[in-house]
Amino acid sequence: MHRNRRIVLLALTLLIGILAVSIVWGDNAQTAEPTTAPSSGASSAQTHLSSTPAEASKPAPKVEGYALTPEQRDKAIAYSKANYRLYFIDAVYGLALLYFLMRLQWPVKFAQWAAGSGTRRRFLQVIIFAPLFIATIQVMSLPVDYYGEHLQKIFGLSVQSLGSWFVDWLKGLAIGVVIGTLLIWILYGVIRRSPTRWWFYFWLTTIPITVFLIFLQPYVIEPLFYKFTPLQTTQPQVAEKLQQVVQRADLNIPESRMFEMNASSKTKGLNAYVSGLGSSKRVVVWDNTIQKMTPDEIAFVFGHESGHYVLNHIPKMIGMFLLIFLILFYLGYRLLNWAVPRWQSWSGVNSLGEWGSLTIIFFFLSILVFFSSPLINGISRHYEHQADVYGLEVTHGMAPDSPQVAAHAFQILGEVDLADPSPNSFIKFWLYSHPPLTERVDFALQYNPWQAGKSPEFVPVK
């Protein structure tokens, strides 16, 4: 799934990073890309209603491990390596772009235009400065963003037209501008009022904003990109199967919170995810997943997503990330105190309280976020593994051979999404927010505490 990471940076990096975690709890096998919001838009209901689950009676080949044909393997490895390269090129390009803007002093000029607009009100100034700043970086980053979509096209994963993709890009820009403008205004207000503790007070203000945005996202943000239809309307057979999982898990997930998403209008990939908080929390299954998997396999995928519900992974991840980001804010504060006076002559920035200093702030926060990626992804892999365990336990016995059902679901996921069959240790450490597919398939086949007379880890035997 293509993910525009610069919206994360441009909305003051960390807050939207937290928001993105709740959007992409989905189990995309190709997990090398950083986690952010989907970049696709809504489509017609016709595509949505045409998806039907794979035949449950169709015999599936026995899975003994994640296995690809030579052609599939070569294609998956080539696609994965291209995404790995793009990730690091994009990171370097982003830093070079910020350095380039500092050298040209464009943000300082944007700040001068805002200050010379005839108003002294800071909020009106930021309405001029922030959109200029954000749009400049987004436009200059467009070639890299488009190349990511191009990779999806040449490897047969994207079916989205260029016009549709560009409309989604504009939507993402608009979201970044709205949220980024608000956060930039808050940030500089805090910096001017508390030059030595702004990093802590700004962090405090992001907590309620983050919670609010995550709550709001299923209602406002996601529908801008996809069409969502209740599963009980489009796929009553699947919804009934998922209700069996709900009953086993003692969950309060009514059918009204189970949705099918028309992903097939833009991608061939498979996915499912949990998003929202409280009354906005929901489970979403892509229509591609329904087309490719049997109801039993979809039940396992749903069981995994139910694990995120039961094990409270979203609030835990938000708490973890907030703690990490507090540390990053403090480190950023120390680095900025060192850099601003030393870079004054060529950056044109005299103090941190000037609008033009935003490029320097982004520069150091980008570096800190980049180097914190292994920690963040490591935490995510732990929670995703727990959700795999939960999915296996809650669907145990629902099918004649439930481990095979889970393994085959992973196999399908890997084949369609071109999951790397053998990522090296460094790539897994740095980039993977989920365990590699090979590990997930092997675990699904081997996990059997019932046979050994042991208690399951999360779902008690009834």
C-alpha positions as CSV (number, residue, x, y, z in Angstrom):
1,M,0.0,0.0,0.0
2,H,1.5,3.3,-1.0
3,R,2.0,5.7,1.9
4,N,2.9,9.3,1.6
5,R,5.4,9.8,4.5
6,R,6.0,13.5,4.0
7,I,2.5,14.3,5.2
8,V,3.9,12.8,8.5
9,L,6.8,15.3,8.5
10,L,4.8,18.2,7.3
11,A,2.1,17.9,10.0
12,L,4.9,18.3,12.5
13,T,6.1,14.7,11.9
14,L,5.3,13.0,15.2
15,L,1.7,13.7,15.7
16,I,0.6,12.4,12.3
17,G,3.0,9.5,12.8
18,I,0.9,8.5,15.8
19,L,-2.3,9.0,13.8
20,A,-0.9,6.8,11.1
21,V,-0.4,3.9,13.4
22,S,-4.1,3.5,14.0
23,I,-4.8,3.8,10.2
24,V,-2.4,1.0,9.2
25,W,-2.8,-1.7,11.8
26,G,-3.4,-3.8,8.6
27,D,-1.4,-6.8,7.8
28,N,0.2,-5.8,4.6
29,A,2.8,-8.5,3.9
30,Q,5.0,-5.9,2.2
31,T,5.9,-4.0,5.4
32,A,9.1,-2.3,4.3
33,E,7.4,1.0,3.7
34,P,7.0,3.4,6.7
35,T,3.5,3.6,8.2
36,T,1.2,6.4,7.1
37,A,-2.2,7.0,5.8
38,P,-3.6,5.4,2.7
39,S,-3.2,7.5,-0.4
40,S,-6.3,6.2,-2.3
41,G,-9.7,7.6,-2.9
42,A,-13.3,6.6,-2.9
43,S,-14.8,4.7,-5.9
44,S,-18.2,3.5,-7.0
45,A,-20.3,1.1,-5.1
46,Q,-20.5,-1.1,-8.1
47,T,-17.0,-2.4,-7.6
48,H,-17.6,-2.7,-3.9
49,L,-20.7,-4.8,-4.2
50,S,-19.2,-7.1,-6.8
51,S,-16.7,-8.7,-4.4
52,T,-17.6,-12.2,-3.3
53,P,-15.7,-14.5,-0.9
54,A,-13.6,-17.3,-2.4
55,E,-15.3,-20.6,-2.4
56,A,-15.0,-22.3,1.0
57,S,-15.2,-25.7,-0.6
58,K,-12.3,-25.2,-3.0
59,P,-9.4,-27.4,-1.8
60,A,-6.4,-25.4,-0.8
61,P,-2.9,-26.8,-1.4
62,K,-1.2,-27.9,1.8
63,V,1.1,-25.2,3.1
64,E,4.4,-26.3,4.6
65,G,6.0,-22.9,4.6
66,Y,5.9,-19.7,2.7
67,A,6.7,-20.9,-0.8
68,L,6.8,-19.1,-4.2
69,T,7.4,-20.3,-7.7
70,P,10.8,-19.2,-9.1
71,E,9.0,-16.5,-11.1
72,Q,7.0,-15.3,-8.1
73,R,10.2,-15.3,-5.9
74,D,12.2,-13.2,-8.4
75,K,9.4,-10.7,-8.7
76,A,8.8,-10.5,-4.9
77,I,12.6,-10.0,-4.3
78,A,12.9,-7.4,-7.0
79,Y,9.8,-5.4,-5.8
80,S,11.0,-5.6,-2.2
81,K,14.5,-4.4,-3.0
82,A,13.2,-1.6,-5.1
83,N,11.1,-0.5,-2.1
84,Y,14.0,-0.8,0.3
85,R,16.1,1.4,-2.0
86,L,13.3,3.9,-2.3
87,Y,12.9,4.2,1.4
88,F,16.5,5.1,2.0
89,I,16.7,7.3,-1.1
90,D,13.6,9.1,0.1
91,A,15.1,9.7,3.5
92,V,18.3,11.2,2.1
93,Y,16.3,13.2,-0.5
94,G,14.1,14.6,2.3
95,L,17.1,15.8,4.3
96,A,18.8,17.2,1.2
97,L,15.6,19.1,0.3
98,L,15.4,20.7,3.8
99,Y,19.1,21.6,3.6
100,F,18.5,23.1,0.2
101,L,15.6,25.2,1.4
102,M,17.7,26.4,4.4
103,R,20.5,27.5,2.0
104,L,18.1,29.3,-0.3
105,Q,16.4,30.9,2.8
106,W,13.0,30.3,1.2
107,P,11.3,29.7,4.6
108,V,12.7,33.0,5.8
109,K,11.2,34.7,2.7
110,F,7.9,33.0,3.3
111,A,8.0,34.3,6.9
112,Q,8.8,37.8,5.6
113,W,5.8,37.7,3.2
114,A,3.6,36.6,6.1
115,A,4.9,39.4,8.4
116,G,4.6,41.9,5.6
117,S,1.0,41.0,4.9
118,G,-0.3,43.9,6.9
119,T,-1.4,41.9,9.9
120,R,0.4,41.5,13.3
121,R,-1.9,38.6,14.4
122,R,0.2,35.5,14.5
123,F,-2.6,33.2,13.5
124,L,-3.2,35.1,10.3
125,Q,0.5,35.1,9.6
126,V,0.7,31.3,10.0
127,I,-2.2,30.9,7.6
128,I,0.0,32.5,5.0
129,F,3.4,30.9,6.1
130,A,2.4,27.3,6.8
131,P,0.6,26.4,3.5
132,L,3.5,28.0,1.5
133,F,6.0,26.0,3.5
134,I,4.1,22.7,3.3
135,A,3.1,23.0,-0.3
136,T,6.7,23.8,-1.3
137,I,8.1,20.6,0.3
138,Q,5.3,18.5,-1.1
139,V,5.6,19.8,-4.6
140,M,9.4,19.3,-4.6
141,S,8.9,15.8,-3.2
142,L,6.4,14.9,-5.9
143,P,8.8,13.0,-8.1
144,V,9.8,10.6,-5.3
145,D,6.2,10.2,-4.2
146,Y,5.1,9.4,-7.8
147,Y,8.0,6.9,-8.2
148,G,6.6,4.9,-5.3
149,E,3.3,4.7,-7.1
150,H,5.1,3.8,-10.3
151,L,6.7,0.8,-8.6
152,Q,3.3,-0.4,-7.7
153,K,2.2,0.0,-11.3
154,I,5.2,-1.8,-12.9
155,F,4.9,-4.7,-10.5
156,G,1.2,-5.1,-11.0
157,L,-0.1,-4.0,-7.6
158,S,-1.7,-0.7,-8.5
159,V,-4.7,-0.2,-10.8
160,Q,-5.2,3.4,-10.0
161,S,-5.2,6.0,-12.8
162,L,-2.7,8.8,-12.8
163,G,-5.5,11.3,-12.4
164,S,-7.0,9.5,-9.5
165,W,-3.6,9.2,-7.8
166,F,-3.0,12.9,-8.2
167,V,-6.4,13.8,-6.7
168,D,-5.5,11.6,-3.7
169,W,-2.1,13.4,-3.5
170,L,-4.0,16.7,-3.4
171,K,-6.3,15.4,-0.7
172,G,-3.2,14.4,1.3
173,L,-1.7,17.8,0.8
174,A,-4.9,19.5,2.0
175,I,-5.0,17.3,5.1
176,G,-1.3,18.1,5.8
177,V,-1.9,21.8,5.3
178,V,-4.9,21.9,7.7
179,I,-3.4,19.9,10.5
180,G,0.1,21.2,9.9
181,T,-1.0,24.9,10.1
182,L,-2.7,24.3,13.4
183,L,0.3,22.5,14.9
184,I,2.8,25.1,13.6
185,W,0.7,27.8,15.2
186,I,0.7,26.0,18.5
187,L,4.4,25.1,18.3
188,Y,5.5,28.7,17.9
189,G,3.1,30.0,20.4
190,V,4.7,27.6,23.0
191,I,8.3,28.4,21.9
192,R,7.7,32.2,22.4
193,R,6.1,31.7,25.8
194,S,8.6,29.2,27.1
195,P,11.9,29.1,25.2
196,T,13.4,26.5,27.5
197,R,10.5,24.1,28.1
198,W,8.6,24.4,24.8
199,W,9.5,20.9,23.9
200,F,7.6,19.5,27.0
201,Y,4.6,21.8,26.7
202,F,4.2,21.2,23.0
203,W,4.3,17.5,23.7
204,L,1.5,17.9,26.2
205,T,-0.7,19.7,23.7
206,T,-0.2,17.0,21.1
207,I,-1.8,14.3,23.4
208,P,-5.4,15.5,23.3
209,I,-5.1,16.5,19.6
210,T,-3.8,13.1,18.8
211,V,-6.6,11.3,20.6
212,F,-9.1,13.5,18.9
213,L,-7.7,12.9,15.4
214,I,-7.6,9.2,15.9
215,F,-11.2,9.2,17.0
216,L,-12.2,11.4,14.1
217,Q,-10.2,9.7,11.4
218,P,-12.8,6.9,10.5
219,Y,-15.5,9.5,10.1
220,V,-13.6,12.2,8.3
221,I,-10.2,11.2,6.9
222,E,-10.6,7.6,5.7
223,P,-13.8,8.3,3.7
224,L,-11.9,10.9,1.7
225,F,-9.9,8.0,0.2
226,Y,-12.1,5.0,0.1
227,K,-15.7,3.9,0.2
228,F,-16.8,1.9,3.3
229,T,-19.9,-0.3,3.4
230,P,-21.1,-2.4,6.3
231,L,-20.1,-6.1,5.9
232,Q,-23.6,-7.2,6.9
233,T,-24.9,-5.4,3.8
234,T,-22.3,-6.5,1.2
235,Q,-21.1,-9.9,2.7
236,P,-23.7,-11.3,5.1
237,Q,-22.0,-14.7,4.9
238,V,-18.7,-13.2,6.0
239,A,-20.3,-11.1,8.6
240,E,-21.9,-14.1,10.1
241,K,-18.6,-15.9,10.3
242,L,-17.0,-13.0,11.9
243,Q,-19.7,-12.9,14.5
244,Q,-18.6,-16.4,15.6
245,V,-15.2,-15.0,16.3
246,V,-16.7,-12.1,18.2
247,Q,-18.7,-14.5,20.4
248,R,-15.6,-16.6,21.1
249,A,-13.6,-13.5,22.0
250,D,-16.4,-12.0,24.2
251,L,-16.0,-8.8,22.2
252,N,-18.3,-5.9,21.9
253,I,-17.9,-5.4,18.2
254,P,-21.3,-5.1,16.6
255,E,-21.8,-5.9,12.9
256,S,-22.3,-2.1,12.4
257,R,-18.6,-1.7,13.1
258,M,-17.4,-4.2,10.5
259,F,-16.8,-2.7,7.1
260,E,-15.7,-3.7,3.6
261,M,-13.5,-1.2,1.8
262,N,-13.4,-0.9,-1.9
263,A,-9.6,-1.2,-2.2
264,S,-9.9,-3.0,-5.6
265,S,-10.7,0.3,-7.3
266,K,-7.0,1.2,-6.8
267,T,-4.9,-1.7,-5.8
268,K,-4.6,-5.5,-6.1
269,G,-3.1,-5.8,-2.6
270,L,-4.7,-7.5,0.4
271,N,-5.2,-6.0,3.8
272,A,-7.4,-5.5,6.9
273,Y,-7.0,-3.1,9.8
274,V,-8.3,-1.6,13.0
275,S,-8.8,2.1,13.3
276,G,-10.5,4.7,15.6
277,L,-11.0,4.9,19.3
278,G,-13.9,4.4,21.6
279,S,-17.2,4.7,19.7
280,S,-15.4,5.3,16.4
281,K,-13.3,2.1,16.6
282,R,-13.9,-0.3,13.7
283,V,-12.5,-3.3,11.8
284,V,-12.1,-3.0,8.1
285,V,-11.6,-5.8,5.5
286,W,-10.5,-4.9,2.0
287,D,-12.7,-6.2,-0.7
288,N,-9.6,-7.8,-2.4
289,T,-9.2,-9.9,0.7
290,I,-12.7,-11.1,0.5
291,Q,-12.3,-12.0,-3.1
292,K,-9.1,-14.0,-2.6
293,M,-9.8,-15.7,0.7
294,T,-12.4,-18.2,2.0
295,P,-14.6,-17.2,4.9
296,D,-12.5,-19.3,7.3
297,E,-9.4,-17.5,6.2
298,I,-11.1,-14.1,6.5
299,A,-12.2,-15.2,10.0
300,F,-8.5,-15.7,10.9
301,V,-7.6,-12.3,9.5
302,F,-10.5,-10.9,11.6
303,G,-9.3,-12.8,14.6
304,H,-5.9,-11.1,14.2
305,E,-7.6,-7.7,14.1
306,S,-9.8,-8.7,17.1
307,G,-6.5,-9.2,18.9
308,H,-5.7,-5.6,18.5
309,Y,-9.0,-4.8,20.1
310,V,-8.8,-7.2,23.0
311,L,-5.1,-6.6,23.8
312,N,-5.6,-2.8,23.6
313,H,-2.8,-2.4,21.1
314,I,-3.8,1.0,19.8
315,P,-3.8,2.8,23.2
316,K,-0.6,0.9,24.1
317,M,1.1,2.0,20.9
318,I,-0.1,5.6,21.4
319,G,1.3,5.6,24.9
320,M,4.6,4.1,23.7
321,F,5.0,6.5,20.9
322,L,4.2,9.5,23.1
323,L,6.9,8.4,25.4
324,I,9.4,8.0,22.5
325,F,8.3,11.3,21.0
326,L,8.8,13.1,24.3
327,I,12.4,11.9,24.3
328,L,12.8,13.0,20.6
329,F,11.4,16.4,21.3
330,Y,13.9,16.9,24.1
331,L,16.8,15.7,21.9
332,G,15.5,18.0,19.2
333,Y,15.5,20.9,21.6
334,R,19.1,20.3,22.5
335,L,20.2,20.0,18.9
336,L,18.3,23.2,17.9
337,N,19.9,25.2,20.7
338,W,23.2,24.1,19.2
339,A,22.4,24.6,15.6
340,V,20.4,27.9,15.3
341,P,23.2,30.3,16.4
342,R,25.8,28.4,14.4
343,W,23.8,28.3,11.2
344,Q,22.5,31.9,11.5
345,S,24.8,33.3,8.8
346,W,23.7,31.0,6.0
347,S,20.2,30.0,7.1
348,G,19.0,33.6,7.8
349,V,17.4,32.4,11.0
350,N,18.2,34.5,14.1
351,S,16.2,32.7,16.7
352,L,14.1,29.6,17.2
353,G,11.0,31.7,17.7
354,E,11.0,32.9,14.0
355,W,8.7,31.2,11.5
356,G,11.7,30.5,9.3
357,S,13.3,28.2,11.8
358,L,10.7,25.5,10.9
359,T,13.1,24.1,8.3
360,I,15.8,23.6,10.9
361,I,13.2,22.0,13.3
362,F,12.0,19.6,10.6
363,F,15.6,18.8,9.6
364,F,16.6,17.5,13.1
365,L,13.2,15.9,13.8
366,S,13.5,14.0,10.5
367,I,16.9,12.7,11.5
368,L,15.6,11.7,15.0
369,V,12.5,10.0,13.6
370,F,14.6,8.1,11.0
371,F,16.9,6.7,13.6
372,S,14.1,5.9,15.9
373,S,12.4,3.7,13.2
374,P,14.0,0.5,14.4
375,L,12.6,1.0,17.9
376,I,9.2,1.9,16.7
377,N,9.0,-1.0,14.2
378,G,10.3,-3.4,16.8
379,I,7.5,-2.5,19.1
380,S,5.0,-2.9,16.3
381,R,6.4,-6.3,15.3
382,H,5.9,-7.4,18.9
383,Y,2.3,-6.4,18.9
384,E,1.6,-7.8,15.5
385,H,3.0,-11.2,16.6
386,Q,0.7,-11.1,19.7
387,A,-2.2,-10.4,17.3
388,D,-1.1,-13.5,15.2
389,V,-1.2,-15.6,18.4
390,Y,-4.6,-14.2,19.3
391,G,-5.9,-14.9,15.8
392,L,-4.7,-18.5,16.0
393,E,-6.2,-19.1,19.4
394,V,-9.6,-17.4,18.8
395,T,-10.2,-19.4,15.6
396,H,-8.8,-22.7,16.9
397,G,-11.2,-25.5,15.9
398,M,-13.5,-23.3,13.8
399,A,-12.2,-25.1,10.7
400,P,-11.0,-28.8,10.4
401,D,-7.3,-27.7,10.2
402,S,-7.2,-24.1,11.6
403,P,-3.3,-23.8,11.5
404,Q,-3.5,-24.6,7.7
405,V,-6.2,-22.0,7.3
406,A,-4.0,-19.4,8.9
407,A,-0.9,-20.4,7.0
408,H,-2.8,-20.4,3.7
409,A,-4.2,-16.9,4.4
410,F,-0.6,-15.7,4.9
411,Q,0.5,-17.5,1.7
412,I,-2.2,-15.8,-0.3
413,L,-1.2,-12.5,1.3
414,G,2.4,-12.9,0.4
415,E,1.8,-14.0,-3.2
416,V,-0.5,-11.1,-3.9
417,D,1.4,-8.4,-2.1
418,L,4.8,-9.7,-3.3
419,A,6.2,-10.2,0.2
420,D,10.0,-10.7,0.4
421,P,10.6,-14.4,1.2
422,S,14.0,-13.8,2.8
423,P,14.6,-10.2,4.0
424,N,18.0,-9.8,5.6
425,S,18.4,-9.1,9.3
426,F,19.1,-5.4,8.9
427,I,16.1,-4.8,6.7
428,K,13.9,-6.6,9.1
429,F,15.3,-4.6,12.0
430,W,15.0,-1.2,10.4
431,L,12.0,-1.4,8.2
432,Y,9.6,-4.2,9.1
433,S,6.6,-3.2,11.2
434,H,5.3,-6.8,11.0
435,P,7.2,-10.1,11.3
436,P,8.3,-11.3,7.8
437,L,5.8,-13.6,6.1
438,T,8.1,-16.6,6.3
439,E,8.2,-16.3,10.1
440,R,4.4,-15.8,10.3
441,V,3.6,-18.9,8.2
442,D,6.1,-21.1,10.2
443,F,4.7,-19.9,13.5
444,A,1.1,-20.6,12.4
445,L,2.0,-24.1,11.5
446,Q,3.9,-24.8,14.7
447,Y,1.8,-23.1,17.3
448,N,-0.3,-25.7,19.1
449,P,-0.4,-25.4,22.9
450,W,-3.5,-27.5,23.1
451,Q,-1.7,-30.6,21.8
452,A,1.0,-30.1,24.4
453,G,-1.5,-29.8,27.2
454,K,-0.6,-26.1,27.7
455,S,-2.9,-23.1,28.2
456,P,-3.3,-20.7,25.3
457,E,-1.6,-17.4,25.9
458,F,-4.6,-15.1,25.4
459,V,-7.9,-17.0,24.8
460,P,-8.8,-19.3,27.6
461,V,-10.2,-22.8,26.8
462,K,-13.9,-22.9,27.4
